[in-house]
Amino acid sequence: MIRTVKVAAQIAWSVSIIGICTAIGGVYGWTHHESLGAIALGTVGFCAGAVLAASPLAFLEILSGGL
């Protein structure tokens, strides 16, 4: 039971962080660089989100201003 909850939390964390980073990159790219920028920065956001989703502690350290 505990293992199932842990896996569900990890999946929810990964999906939400990757989605948020992709959306932020896409919106920033769209507002500053039109459609090509949205695609490019959305891809960059996806990659950054994948890295942050792999390490929640790194994400929290970035949020606290540690890096």
Protein Blocks (a to p, Z undefined) as FASTA:
>chain_A
ZZmmmmmmmmmmmmmmmmmmmmmmmmmmmmmnojmlmmmmmmmmmmmmmmmmmmmmlmmm
mmnopZZ
